[in-house]
Amino acid sequence: MLNNYLLFGILPVLSISAILVFIRFLKGPYTLDRVVSLDFLINIGIGIIAIYSIVTDHSAFLDVAMILALIAFLGSIAFSYYLEQRGKR
Amino acid sequence: MDIIIMAMTSIGTLFILIAAVGLIRMPDFFLRLSVTIKAATLGLGFIMGGTALYFLEFSVTAKVTAIIFFLLITAPVSGHMIGRTAYFTGMKLWKGTILDELKGKYDRKTHSLTSDGDDPSERTPPVDEL
């Protein structure tokens, strides 16, 4: 019951939202739009990993989710820092 | 217990879907940023809570708490950095925006903030230029 609901109800909706974010990633008019989209894509990936760990009943996937949460932060910070330094003087 | 897990993951997924639709539909960069960061953090918090309720082990709960803590700490910092960069690089506001409180307060050359009374051009430059 729970597995079927998660597989056929929750994961497709998360995939649809990932596709919507990827559309913005492809056509975003500015570079910062792409930075925000990348951040959000990694967040959706964390959610998918969490749901998948419930479906397969393995809790080891959550380590990957924890690493990804840190990587996303570092990525968006680095992108915005260097984009800001480019416009300075 | 299954009902609670289903409800929590459904609420989280709904928030993430709303954030994704907002990222597509919003007319302005700042509105897109505002929609994304907050709603994604809340939705992921709900999904992680559902995961912790499913496993009910100490190690999983500790990992889930760490992930939620990282998200709650890092999301405002990265949102602020991205918004600041967008304002400096001259991102256009939406044509329906009626209030720009930062107008004229940021020095576009040295990227430093002044308060209301000061004139940005007469301000002394900051000591450390990084």
Backbone of each chain as ProteinMPNN parsed JSONL, in Angstrom:
{"seq_chain_A": "MLNNYLLFGILPVLSISAILVFIRFLKGPYTLDRVVSLDFLINIGIGIIAIYSIVTDHSAFLDVAMILALIAFLGSIAFSYYLEQRGKR", "coords_chain_A": {"N_chain_A": [[0.836, -1.213, 0.0], [1.734, 1.326, 1.024], [4.158, 1.331, -0.377], [3.248, 1.16, -3.045], [1.82, 3.524, -3.246], [3.872, 5.413, -2.905], [5.528, 4.779, -5.072], [3.872, 5.091, -7.366], [2.493, 7.405, -6.943], [3.889, 9.512, -5.606], [6.579, 9.657, -6.59], [6.263, 10.11, -9.482], [5.193, 12.732, -9.434], [7.259, 14.19, -8.316], [9.11, 13.791, -10.353], [7.882, 15.149, -12.444], [8.03, 17.758, -11.47], [10.79, 18.036, -11.475], [11.249, 18.002, -14.208], [9.958, 20.361, -14.973], [11.568, 22.25, -13.658], [13.903, 21.782, -15.022], [13.261, 22.717, -17.544], [13.235, 25.463, -17.057], [15.92, 25.67, -16.443], [17.054, 25.214, -18.918], [16.116, 27.326, -20.558], [16.475, 29.634, -19.154], [16.806, 33.139, -18.882], [18.972, 34.505, -17.725], [22.243, 33.975, -16.225], [22.073, 33.58, -13.5], [19.538, 32.602, -13.117], [19.934, 30.027, -13.991], [21.652, 29.142, -12.021], [19.992, 29.144, -9.738], [18.116, 27.269, -10.61], [19.711, 24.987, -10.768], [20.393, 24.574, -8.098], [17.834, 24.027, -7.082], [17.222, 21.75, -8.527], [19.015, 19.91, -7.425], [17.977, 19.849, -4.863], [15.454, 18.649, -5.34], [16.432, 16.207, -6.135], [17.448, 15.264, -3.711], [15.04, 14.856, -2.329], [13.941, 12.831, -3.946], [15.775, 10.798, -3.498], [15.302, 10.32, -0.777], [12.622, 9.373, -0.814], [13.041, 7.103, -2.347], [14.66, 5.61, -0.704], [12.816, 4.885, 1.217], [11.151, 3.269, -0.353], [12.789, 1.116, -1.171], [13.605, 0.208, 1.274], [16.132, 0.582, 2.319], [18.328, 2.255, 4.35], [20.727, 3.387, 3.751], [20.942, 5.091, 1.633], [20.527, 7.611, 2.504], [22.869, 8.815, 3.318], [24.061, 9.697, 0.961], [22.232, 11.67, 0.292], [22.738, 13.513, 2.301], [25.345, 14.349, 1.709], [24.859, 15.514, -0.771], [23.291, 17.694, -0.064], [25.151, 19.39, 1.077], [26.91, 19.825, -1.069], [25.328, 21.193, -2.914], [24.936, 23.637, -1.653], [27.599, 24.633, -1.565], [28.094, 24.857, -4.305], [26.2, 26.803, -5.251], [26.985, 29.001, -3.723], [29.631, 29.423, -4.629], [29.226, 29.987, -7.365], [27.65, 32.359, -7.234], [29.384, 34.062, -5.877], [31.618, 34.365, -7.599], [30.376, 35.42, -9.829], [29.605, 37.848, -8.791], [32.069, 39.054, -8.255], [32.94, 39.469, -10.817], [31.586, 41.693, -11.795], [32.708, 43.751, -10.395], [34.459, 46.706, -10.112]], "CA_chain_A": [[0.0, 0.0, 0.0], [2.609, 2.503, 1.097], [5.121, 1.28, -1.477], [2.577, 1.492, -4.29], [1.506, 4.958, -3.253], [5.087, 6.193, -3.123], [6.066, 4.542, -6.413], [3.03, 5.573, -8.455], [1.873, 8.692, -6.657], [4.792, 10.581, -5.196], [7.744, 9.787, -7.476], [5.951, 10.81, -10.737], [5.002, 14.175, -9.236], [8.602, 14.756, -8.163], [9.751, 13.802, -11.668], [7.284, 16.236, -13.229], [8.589, 19.035, -11.02], [12.17, 18.099, -11.955], [11.222, 18.375, -15.631], [9.61, 21.783, -15.046], [12.748, 23.026, -13.283], [14.91, 21.646, -16.078], [12.882, 23.638, -18.624], [13.757, 26.779, -16.68], [17.371, 25.583, -16.532], [17.484, 25.311, -20.312], [15.776, 28.565, -21.254], [16.587, 30.792, -18.277], [17.46, 34.218, -19.628], [20.216, 34.948, -17.109], [23.028, 32.894, -15.626], [21.638, 33.332, -12.119], [18.383, 31.697, -13.204], [20.436, 28.649, -14.075], [22.197, 28.773, -10.713], [18.853, 28.81, -8.871], [17.523, 26.021, -11.09], [20.592, 23.871, -10.399], [20.195, 24.376, -6.666], [16.532, 23.405, -6.859], [17.28, 20.38, -9.064], [19.673, 19.048, -6.443], [17.029, 19.656, -3.76], [14.484, 17.632, -5.757], [17.141, 14.932, -6.092], [17.478, 14.815, -2.312], [13.711, 14.323, -2.036], [13.764, 11.554, -4.64], [16.59, 9.799, -2.791], [14.627, 9.962, 0.47], [11.478, 8.509, -1.138], [13.545, 5.829, -2.852], [15.135, 4.81, 0.426], [11.638, 4.262, 1.835], [10.612, 2.214, -1.221], [13.643, -0.065, -1.155], [13.831, -0.15, 2.667], [17.546, 0.703, 2.667], [18.531, 3.614, 4.86], [22.074, 3.849, 3.428], [20.877, 6.137, 0.62], [20.413, 8.947, 3.104], [24.207, 9.414, 3.354], [24.233, 10.425, -0.293], [21.409, 12.88, 0.365], [23.399, 14.479, 3.177], [26.463, 14.931, 0.97], [24.324, 16.378, -1.835], [22.814, 18.957, 0.521], [26.305, 20.272, 1.241], [27.471, 20.169, -2.376], [24.473, 22.201, -3.543], [25.233, 24.913, -1.005], [28.9, 25.115, -2.028], [27.991, 25.238, -5.707], [25.519, 28.08, -5.481], [27.8, 30.062, -3.14], [30.771, 29.71, -5.497], [28.749, 30.649, -8.578], [27.22, 33.743, -7.009], [30.549, 34.857, -5.478], [32.447, 34.757, -8.736], [29.603, 36.322, -10.696], [29.628, 39.188, -8.204], [33.409, 39.618, -8.424], [33.144, 39.866, -12.199], [31.051, 43.023, -12.037], [33.269, 44.714, -9.441], [35.523, 47.531, -10.714]], "C_chain_A": [[0.863, 1.254, 0.0], [3.599, 2.52, -0.054], [4.475, 1.664, -2.799], [2.262, 2.974, -4.38], [2.748, 5.783, -3.542], [5.604, 6.021, -4.544], [5.227, 5.208, -7.482], [2.359, 6.898, -8.16], [2.875, 9.801, -6.42], [5.928, 10.77, -6.196], [7.415, 10.412, -8.841], [5.782, 12.318, -10.549], [6.359, 14.862, -9.058], [9.328, 14.805, -9.51], [9.212, 14.921, -12.537], [7.864, 17.582, -12.784], [10.05, 19.154, -11.431], [12.212, 18.506, -13.421], [10.905, 19.854, -15.79], [10.825, 22.649, -14.704], [13.807, 22.95, -14.375], [14.573, 22.498, -17.285], [13.406, 25.041, -18.315], [15.278, 26.798, -16.764], [17.834, 25.745, -17.973], [17.252, 26.693, -20.88], [15.986, 29.799, -20.419], [17.354, 31.943, -18.891], [18.785, 34.66, -19.02], [20.968, 33.742, -16.543], [22.536, 32.56, -14.231], [20.371, 32.495, -12.075], [18.842, 30.256, -13.242], [21.023, 28.2, -12.757], [21.073, 28.357, -9.763], [18.227, 27.488, -9.291], [18.372, 24.82, -10.7], [20.446, 23.534, -8.921], [18.901, 23.595, -6.398], [16.501, 21.985, -7.408], [17.934, 19.44, -8.061], [18.757, 18.822, -5.247], [15.983, 18.597, -4.105], [15.133, 16.256, -5.765], [17.24, 14.38, -4.687], [16.128, 14.209, -1.929], [13.489, 12.975, -2.681], [14.567, 10.462, -3.948], [15.903, 9.36, -1.501], [13.451, 9.024, 0.208], [11.954, 7.126, -1.582], [14.083, 4.973, -1.729], [13.971, 4.214, 1.206], [11.163, 3.078, 0.989], [11.462, 0.961, -1.142], [13.996, -0.533, 0.249], [15.322, -0.21, 3.024], [17.793, 2.131, 3.155], [19.891, 4.164, 4.475], [22.063, 4.964, 2.388], [20.888, 7.53, 1.225], [21.77, 9.615, 3.272], [24.455, 10.254, 2.111], [23.445, 11.73, -0.259], [22.081, 13.945, 1.222], [24.574, 15.143, 2.469], [25.948, 15.905, -0.084], [23.848, 17.71, -1.284], [23.967, 19.92, 0.725], [26.861, 20.739, -0.092], [26.66, 21.277, -3.052], [24.757, 23.579, -2.964], [26.554, 25.482, -1.525], [28.828, 25.59, -3.469], [27.344, 26.588, -5.904], [26.309, 29.241, -4.875], [28.953, 30.43, -4.061], [30.336, 30.442, -6.757], [28.407, 32.107, -8.309], [28.406, 34.616, -6.607], [31.34, 35.296, -6.691], [31.685, 35.621, -9.711], [29.597, 37.731, -10.132], [30.997, 39.831, -8.409], [33.643, 40.077, -9.852], [32.652, 41.291, -12.445], [31.697, 44.118, -11.211], [34.473, 45.401, -10.065], [35.841, 47.132, -12.142]], "O_chain_A": [[0.756, 2.114, -0.874], [3.861, 3.568, -0.644], [5.064, 2.401, -3.589], [2.411, 3.599, -5.429], [2.701, 6.735, -4.321], [6.064, 6.981, -5.161], [5.765, 5.822, -8.403], [1.715, 7.467, -9.041], [2.738, 10.898, -6.96], [6.216, 11.894, -6.607], [8.227, 11.194, -9.336], [6.186, 13.097, -11.413], [6.587, 15.957, -9.57], [10.073, 15.746, -9.78], [9.958, 15.567, -13.272], [8.155, 18.442, -13.615], [10.517, 20.258, -11.711], [13.093, 19.258, -13.838], [11.496, 20.534, -16.629], [11.086, 23.652, -15.367], [14.521, 23.92, -14.629], [15.472, 22.961, -17.986], [13.947, 25.721, -19.187], [15.867, 27.821, -17.115], [18.881, 26.341, -18.229], [18.098, 27.201, -21.616], [15.719, 30.908, -20.883], [18.465, 31.739, -19.381], [19.65, 35.15, -19.747], [20.417, 32.65, -16.402], [22.572, 31.402, -13.815], [20.144, 31.76, -11.114], [18.243, 29.376, -12.625], [20.921, 27.028, -12.395], [21.182, 27.346, -9.069], [17.85, 26.677, -8.445], [17.845, 23.765, -10.346], [20.383, 22.365, -8.54], [18.872, 22.649, -5.611], [15.844, 21.111, -6.842], [17.476, 18.315, -7.863], [18.749, 17.734, -4.672], [15.658, 17.748, -3.275], [14.489, 15.257, -5.448], [17.131, 13.171, -4.482], [16.078, 13.165, -1.277], [12.922, 12.071, -2.066], [14.1, 9.33, -3.822], [15.911, 8.177, -1.162], [13.284, 8.017, 0.896], [11.351, 6.11, -1.238], [13.982, 3.747, -1.779], [14.116, 3.146, 1.801], [10.817, 2.023, 1.52], [10.926, -0.145, -1.056], [14.629, -1.578, 0.401], [15.724, -0.956, 3.917], [17.499, 3.095, 2.449], [20.205, 5.301, 4.828], [23.04, 5.703, 2.259], [21.214, 8.508, 0.553], [21.844, 10.84, 3.362], [24.981, 11.364, 2.185], [23.924, 12.766, -0.72], [22.008, 15.135, 0.915], [24.784, 16.349, 2.604], [26.513, 16.981, -0.276], [23.978, 18.741, -1.944], [23.801, 21.13, 0.569], [27.241, 21.901, -0.241], [27.218, 22.178, -3.678], [24.814, 24.569, -3.694], [26.632, 26.658, -1.882], [29.426, 26.607, -3.823], [27.865, 27.43, -6.635], [26.317, 30.339, -5.43], [29.232, 31.612, -4.26], [30.984, 31.4, -7.179], [28.818, 32.993, -9.059], [28.44, 35.796, -6.958], [31.7, 36.468, -6.808], [32.28, 36.478, -10.366], [29.585, 38.705, -10.885], [31.08, 41.023, -8.703], [34.452, 40.974, -10.088], [33.254, 42.02, -13.233], [31.3, 45.28, -11.298], [35.41, 44.733, -10.5], [36.711, 47.734, -12.772]]}, "seq_chain_B": "MDIIIMAMTSIGTLFILIAAVGLIRMPDFFLRLSVTIKAATLGLGFIMGGTALYFLEFSVTAKVTAIIFFLLITAPVSGHMIGRTAYFTGMKLWKGTILDELKGKYDRKTHSLTSDGDDPSERTPPVDEL", "coords_chain_B": {"N_chain_B": [[0.312, 4.39, 11.122], [1.279, 4.342, 8.513], [-0.509, 6.014, 7.256], [0.175, 8.52, 8.244], [2.77, 8.816, 7.249], [2.22, 8.821, 4.501], [0.672, 11.123, 4.328], [2.531, 13.115, 5.099], [4.603, 12.917, 3.153], [3.053, 13.521, 0.932], [2.279, 16.183, 1.378], [4.806, 17.44, 1.362], [5.676, 16.878, -1.272], [3.742, 18.228, -2.679], [4.347, 20.884, -2.033], [6.859, 21.076, -3.259], [6.156, 20.716, -5.922], [4.55, 22.983, -6.324], [6.508, 24.935, -6.017], [8.089, 24.381, -8.249], [6.329, 24.932, -10.364], [6.003, 27.632, -9.871], [8.577, 28.501, -10.391], [8.628, 28.239, -13.104], [6.563, 29.979, -13.916], [6.737, 32.564, -12.811], [7.284, 36.088, -13.324], [9.712, 37.42, -12.937], [13.161, 37.625, -11.943], [13.709, 37.901, -9.177], [11.308, 37.268, -7.951], [11.139, 34.606, -8.719], [13.325, 33.538, -7.34], [12.535, 33.982, -4.689], [10.216, 32.388, -4.53], [11.298, 29.836, -4.93], [13.325, 29.081, -2.975], [12.204, 29.127, -0.373], [9.858, 27.465, -0.508], [10.934, 25.046, -1.385], [12.6, 24.326, 0.72], [10.745, 23.916, 2.807], [9.168, 21.819, 1.739], [11.075, 19.757, 1.427], [11.714, 19.385, 4.101], [9.313, 18.267, 5.061], [9.274, 15.842, 3.591], [11.596, 14.608, 4.527], [10.891, 14.311, 7.203], [8.849, 12.396, 6.95], [10.415, 10.25, 6.083], [11.988, 9.763, 8.367], [9.976, 8.966, 10.106], [9.228, 6.586, 8.929], [11.436, 4.801, 9.161], [12.253, 4.852, 11.897], [14.599, 4.543, 13.469], [17.545, 5.148, 15.431], [19.892, 6.002, 14.102], [19.014, 6.723, 11.554], [17.254, 8.775, 12.151], [19.029, 10.616, 13.193], [20.593, 11.22, 10.93], [18.614, 12.34, 9.276], [17.868, 14.551, 10.763], [20.27, 15.943, 10.613], [20.336, 16.531, 7.869], [18.072, 18.195, 7.569], [18.866, 20.267, 9.213], [21.173, 21.215, 7.858], [19.895, 22.131, 5.525], [18.209, 24.128, 6.54], [20.079, 25.894, 7.524], [21.707, 26.542, 5.305], [20.056, 27.397, 3.182], [18.945, 30.123, 3.51], [21.351, 31.563, 3.451], [22.508, 31.044, 0.92], [20.439, 31.978, -0.663], [20.436, 34.708, -0.033], [23.002, 35.448, -0.951], [22.736, 34.962, -3.705], [20.668, 36.7, -4.408], [21.841, 39.164, -3.795], [23.978, 39.238, -5.572], [22.494, 39.282, -7.926], [21.279, 41.784, -7.714], [23.471, 43.47, -7.876], [24.547, 42.958, -10.395], [22.79, 44.247, -11.974], [20.174, 43.296, -12.485], [16.99, 43.404, -13.969], [14.013, 44.725, -12.507], [10.638, 43.502, -12.122], [8.002, 44.869, -14.135], [5.765, 45.53, -12.688], [6.594, 46.016, -10.142], [6.497, 47.988, -7.238], [8.078, 49.051, -5.268], [11.351, 49.72, -4.466], [13.565, 49.252, -2.261], [16.289, 49.34, -2.011], [17.262, 51.13, -3.764], [19.734, 53.244, -4.921], [21.193, 52.993, -2.598], [23.164, 51.126, -2.582], [26.532, 51.039, -3.478], [27.544, 50.861, -6.694], [30.073, 50.478, -7.66], [31.929, 49.768, -5.584], [30.509, 47.928, -4.192], [29.313, 48.247, -1.601], [27.249, 48.918, 1.264], [25.264, 51.756, 2.004], [23.661, 53.936, 4.403], [20.54, 55.727, 4.895], [20.973, 58.618, 5.018], [23.486, 59.17, 3.945], [25.641, 60.18, 1.25], [26.346, 58.217, -1.458], [28.607, 58.699, -3.045], [30.447, 60.17, -1.604], [31.513, 58.603, 0.289], [33.927, 56.947, 2.367], [36.249, 54.544, 1.126], [36.061, 50.98, 1.755], [38.187, 49.244, 4.125], [39.399, 46.687, 3.882], [39.88, 45.102, 0.878], [39.604, 42.602, -0.052]], "CA_chain_B": [[1.599, 5.037, 10.832], [1.389, 4.532, 7.069], [-1.304, 7.175, 6.848], [0.935, 9.733, 8.571], [3.88, 8.931, 6.29], [1.665, 9.231, 3.208], [0.256, 12.533, 4.394], [3.686, 14.015, 5.139], [5.262, 12.964, 1.843], [2.179, 14.209, -0.025], [2.369, 17.629, 1.59], [6.114, 17.882, 0.888], [5.704, 16.839, -2.728], [2.88, 19.311, -3.178], [5.098, 22.133, -1.939], [7.916, 21.088, -4.277], [5.506, 20.921, -7.227], [4.144, 24.391, -6.41], [7.717, 25.722, -6.242], [8.543, 24.19, -9.624], [5.423, 25.688, -11.238], [6.325, 29.038, -9.688], [9.835, 28.791, -11.072], [8.335, 28.405, -14.527], [5.548, 30.97, -14.267], [6.937, 33.904, -12.268], [7.8, 36.937, -14.392], [10.882, 38.198, -12.57], [14.149, 36.769, -11.29], [13.629, 37.949, -7.713], [10.126, 36.484, -7.561], [11.473, 33.182, -8.867], [14.204, 33.173, -6.227], [11.738, 33.962, -3.458], [9.341, 31.22, -4.552], [11.989, 28.552, -4.929], [14.123, 28.711, -1.802], [11.364, 28.84, 0.795], [8.965, 26.315, -0.685], [11.711, 23.812, -1.489], [13.059, 23.944, 2.051], [9.619, 23.361, 3.569], [8.783, 20.524, 1.183], [12.076, 18.752, 1.777], [11.566, 19.099, 5.52], [8.215, 17.305, 5.235], [9.644, 14.514, 3.063], [12.567, 14.011, 5.449], [10.152, 13.88, 8.387], [8.214, 11.136, 6.612], [11.441, 9.196, 6.07], [12.343, 9.439, 9.751], [8.875, 8.216, 10.706], [9.154, 5.23, 8.382], [12.47, 3.9, 9.671], [12.192, 4.84, 13.363], [15.843, 4.108, 14.095], [18.28, 6.307, 15.917], [20.869, 6.493, 13.125], [18.294, 7.395, 10.466], [16.724, 10.042, 12.654], [20.151, 11.552, 13.303], [20.933, 11.679, 9.576], [17.537, 13.209, 8.776], [17.995, 15.824, 11.475], [21.417, 16.656, 10.053], [19.989, 17.069, 6.542], [17.159, 19.33, 7.745], [19.668, 21.353, 9.785], [21.958, 21.801, 6.769], [19.024, 22.883, 4.622], [17.717, 25.345, 7.193], [21.179, 26.849, 7.667], [22.319, 26.99, 4.06], [19.141, 27.987, 2.201], [18.908, 31.58, 3.546], [22.647, 32.149, 3.082], [22.682, 31.016, -0.533], [19.437, 32.869, -1.241], [20.901, 36.083, 0.123], [24.136, 35.683, -1.845], [22.298, 35.015, -5.097], [19.911, 37.932, -4.601], [22.765, 40.289, -3.761], [24.673, 39.227, -6.86], [21.559, 39.7, -8.967], [21.061, 43.225, -7.635], [24.678, 44.178, -8.313], [24.77, 42.838, -11.835], [21.824, 45.044, -12.711], [18.992, 42.555, -12.906], [15.829, 44.291, -14.061], [12.839, 44.345, -11.722], [9.401, 43.33, -12.891], [7.418, 46.197, -14.377], [4.728, 45.779, -11.696], [7.166, 46.256, -8.819], [6.244, 49.386, -6.89], [8.951, 49.523, -4.198], [12.725, 49.218, -4.522], [14.132, 49.926, -1.093], [17.745, 49.43, -2.102], [17.653, 52.002, -4.876], [20.629, 54.318, -4.545], [21.914, 52.77, -1.343], [24.339, 50.307, -2.839], [27.504, 51.606, -4.396], [27.707, 49.826, -7.713], [31.496, 50.226, -7.93], [32.641, 49.05, -4.529], [29.61, 46.918, -3.623], [29.117, 48.384, -0.161], [25.929, 49.462, 1.567], [25.198, 52.975, 2.795], [22.328, 54.107, 4.973], [19.668, 56.68, 4.223], [21.413, 60.004, 4.889], [24.778, 59.375, 3.294], [25.744, 60.229, -0.194], [27.246, 57.1, -1.769], [29.842, 59.052, -3.718], [31.395, 60.779, -0.682], [31.827, 57.661, 1.339], [35.297, 56.44, 2.302], [36.237, 53.138, 0.682], [36.311, 50.024, 2.834], [39.614, 49.016, 4.382], [39.864, 45.451, 3.237], [39.256, 44.991, -0.433], [39.519, 41.179, -0.419]], "C_chain_B": [[1.768, 5.305, 9.333], [0.641, 5.768, 6.604], [-0.52, 8.474, 7.107], [2.082, 9.934, 7.572], [3.359, 9.396, 4.934], [1.266, 10.694, 3.217], [1.472, 13.461, 4.353], [4.397, 14.084, 3.794], [4.392, 13.668, 0.802], [2.273, 15.717, 0.13], [3.706, 18.164, 1.063], [6.194, 17.92, -0.62], [4.859, 17.936, -3.338], [3.617, 20.649, -3.121], [6.175, 22.211, -3.012], [7.326, 21.32, -5.662], [5.089, 22.38, -7.4], [5.362, 25.275, -6.668], [8.197, 25.587, -7.682], [7.656, 24.96, -10.598], [5.699, 27.181, -11.117], [7.61, 29.421, -10.367], [9.619, 28.954, -12.569], [7.547, 29.686, -14.769], [5.858, 32.387, -13.812], [7.647, 34.81, -13.284], [9.18, 37.524, -14.145], [11.877, 37.283, -11.874], [13.974, 36.749, -9.782], [12.412, 37.191, -7.21], [10.404, 34.991, -7.668], [12.344, 32.712, -7.712], [13.42, 33.019, -4.941], [10.836, 32.742, -3.389], [10.128, 29.953, -4.273], [12.54, 28.183, -3.566], [13.217, 28.309, -0.649], [10.548, 27.58, 0.623], [9.745, 25.018, -0.764], [12.197, 23.373, -0.118], [11.938, 23.319, 2.866], [9.233, 21.973, 3.063], [9.777, 19.441, 1.529], [12.024, 18.412, 3.252], [10.453, 18.09, 5.768], [8.611, 15.919, 4.757], [10.623, 13.83, 4.0], [11.899, 13.558, 6.747], [9.436, 12.567, 8.148], [9.2, 9.984, 6.599], [11.821, 8.775, 7.486], [11.232, 8.632, 10.416], [8.787, 6.802, 10.172], [10.184, 4.322, 9.03], [12.412, 3.753, 11.195], [13.416, 4.169, 13.991], [16.624, 5.34, 14.502], [19.2, 6.878, 14.853], [20.17, 7.259, 12.0], [17.763, 8.744, 10.935], [17.84, 11.087, 12.787], [20.536, 12.102, 11.941], [19.893, 12.66, 9.055], [17.592, 14.57, 9.463], [19.166, 16.641, 10.938], [21.073, 17.275, 8.707], [19.088, 18.285, 6.696], [17.922, 20.534, 8.305], [20.512, 22.033, 8.705], [21.076, 22.659, 5.88], [18.583, 24.191, 5.264], [18.831, 26.366, 7.363], [21.575, 27.421, 6.319], [21.353, 27.683, 3.111], [19.054, 29.514, 2.315], [20.219, 32.22, 3.117], [22.807, 32.175, 1.572], [21.648, 31.907, -1.208], [19.858, 34.323, -1.153], [22.051, 36.398, -0.818], [23.672, 35.836, -3.285], [21.515, 36.301, -5.36], [20.792, 39.162, -4.633], [23.516, 40.394, -5.089], [23.763, 39.717, -7.974], [21.34, 41.199, -8.928], [22.279, 43.979, -8.146], [24.865, 44.102, -9.807], [23.662, 43.488, -12.64], [20.659, 44.261, -13.25], [17.784, 43.489, -12.904], [14.704, 43.779, -13.155], [11.65, 44.171, -12.653], [8.737, 44.69, -13.053], [6.298, 46.513, -13.391], [5.27, 46.042, -10.314], [7.015, 47.729, -8.466], [7.223, 49.902, -5.86], [10.316, 48.881, -4.361], [13.494, 49.902, -3.414], [15.63, 50.075, -1.163], [18.212, 50.44, -3.125], [18.533, 53.134, -4.358], [21.395, 54.098, -3.276], [23.13, 51.885, -1.523], [25.247, 51.041, -3.804], [27.821, 50.549, -5.443], [29.164, 49.551, -8.032], [32.118, 49.357, -6.859], [31.781, 48.015, -3.83], [29.489, 47.039, -2.105], [27.831, 49.16, 0.086], [26.061, 50.749, 2.354], [23.792, 53.113, 3.343], [21.642, 55.305, 4.328], [20.313, 58.042, 3.971], [22.643, 60.193, 4.032], [24.637, 59.517, 1.794], [26.718, 59.136, -0.61], [28.565, 57.53, -2.384], [30.881, 59.608, -2.749], [31.864, 59.826, 0.405], [33.267, 57.177, 1.21], [35.276, 54.975, 1.894], [36.527, 52.204, 1.835], [37.779, 49.673, 2.934], [40.11, 47.772, 3.663], [39.12, 45.288, 1.921], [39.138, 43.55, -0.889], [40.165, 40.937, -1.769]], "O_chain_B": [[2.313, 6.331, 8.927], [1.075, 6.476, 5.695], [-0.549, 9.401, 6.298], [2.337, 11.046, 7.11], [3.964, 10.251, 4.289], [1.488, 11.418, 2.246], [1.454, 14.476, 3.657], [4.757, 15.168, 3.336], [4.907, 14.328, -0.101], [2.339, 16.448, -0.858], [3.748, 19.202, 0.404], [6.716, 18.876, -1.195], [5.205, 18.504, -4.374], [3.524, 21.453, -4.048], [6.39, 23.266, -3.609], [7.91, 22.028, -6.481], [5.249, 22.953, -8.478], [5.286, 26.239, -7.43], [8.661, 26.561, -8.275], [8.153, 25.569, -11.546], [5.642, 27.915, -12.104], [7.74, 30.537, -10.87], [10.333, 29.709, -13.228], [7.827, 30.408, -15.726], [5.302, 33.335, -14.365], [8.517, 34.346, -14.021], [9.773, 38.081, -15.069], [11.487, 36.278, -11.281], [14.079, 35.689, -9.164], [12.469, 36.545, -6.164], [9.969, 34.205, -6.826], [12.135, 31.628, -7.167], [13.606, 32.058, -4.195], [10.696, 32.126, -2.333], [9.703, 29.102, -3.492], [12.261, 27.099, -3.052], [13.43, 27.273, -0.018], [10.538, 26.717, 1.501], [9.283, 23.99, -0.27], [12.208, 22.179, 0.182], [12.145, 22.31, 3.54], [8.999, 21.06, 3.855], [9.388, 18.329, 1.886], [12.265, 17.264, 3.626], [10.606, 17.172, 6.574], [8.326, 14.926, 5.427], [10.516, 12.63, 4.252], [12.289, 12.544, 7.327], [9.407, 11.709, 9.03], [8.884, 8.879, 7.04], [11.96, 7.586, 7.775], [11.506, 7.721, 11.197], [8.322, 5.904, 10.874], [9.863, 3.196, 9.412], [12.513, 2.642, 11.715], [13.3, 3.352, 14.905], [16.398, 6.436, 13.988], [19.292, 8.097, 14.703], [20.652, 8.297, 11.546], [17.816, 9.732, 10.202], [17.632, 12.273, 12.533], [20.779, 13.3, 11.796], [20.236, 13.685, 8.466], [17.39, 15.606, 8.83], [19.083, 17.863, 10.82], [21.464, 18.407, 8.423], [19.303, 19.3, 6.034], [17.661, 21.675, 7.924], [20.568, 23.261, 8.633], [21.447, 23.775, 5.517], [18.582, 25.238, 4.617], [18.575, 27.57, 7.351], [21.761, 28.63, 6.183], [21.791, 28.495, 2.297], [19.086, 30.174, 1.276], [20.222, 33.284, 2.498], [23.193, 33.195, 1.001], [21.948, 32.533, -2.225], [19.657, 35.087, -2.097], [22.091, 37.472, -1.418], [24.141, 36.716, -4.006], [21.676, 36.923, -6.409], [20.54, 40.096, -5.394], [23.672, 41.477, -5.653], [24.187, 40.466, -8.855], [21.226, 41.835, -9.976], [22.135, 45.022, -8.784], [25.296, 45.073, -10.43], [23.591, 43.308, -13.855], [20.194, 44.525, -14.359], [17.579, 44.26, -11.966], [14.472, 42.575, -13.047], [11.652, 44.622, -13.799], [8.894, 45.565, -12.202], [5.914, 47.677, -13.271], [4.493, 46.271, -9.386], [7.348, 48.609, -9.26], [7.217, 51.101, -5.581], [10.437, 47.657, -4.391], [14.016, 51.002, -3.597], [16.195, 50.881, -0.423], [19.414, 50.602, -3.34], [18.134, 53.889, -3.471], [22.194, 54.955, -2.897], [24.036, 51.901, -0.689], [24.8, 51.592, -4.811], [28.31, 49.468, -5.115], [29.481, 48.511, -8.61], [32.753, 48.344, -7.155], [32.271, 47.292, -2.961], [29.557, 46.033, -1.399], [27.382, 49.943, -0.75], [26.876, 50.835, 3.272], [22.85, 52.504, 2.836], [22.12, 55.833, 3.323], [20.228, 58.575, 2.865], [22.832, 61.26, 3.448], [23.681, 59.055, 1.171], [27.852, 59.141, -0.132], [29.556, 56.809, -2.267], [32.077, 59.534, -3.029], [32.548, 60.237, 1.343], [33.778, 57.011, 0.103], [34.368, 54.24, 2.283], [37.177, 52.602, 2.801], [38.527, 49.787, 1.963], [41.103, 47.803, 2.936], [37.891, 45.331, 1.87], [38.634, 43.284, -1.981], [40.192, 39.802, -2.246]]}, "name": "protein", "num_of_chains": 2, "seq": "MLNNYLLFGILPVLSISAILVFIRFLKGPYTLDRVVSLDFLINIGIGIIAIYSIVTDHSAFLDVAMILALIAFLGSIAFSYYLEQRGKRMDIIIMAMTSIGTLFILIAAVGLIRMPDFFLRLSVTIKAATLGLGFIMGGTALYFLEFSVTAKVTAIIFFLLITAPVSGHMIGRTAYFTGMKLWKGTILDELKGKYDRKTHSLTSDGDDPSERTPPVDEL"}
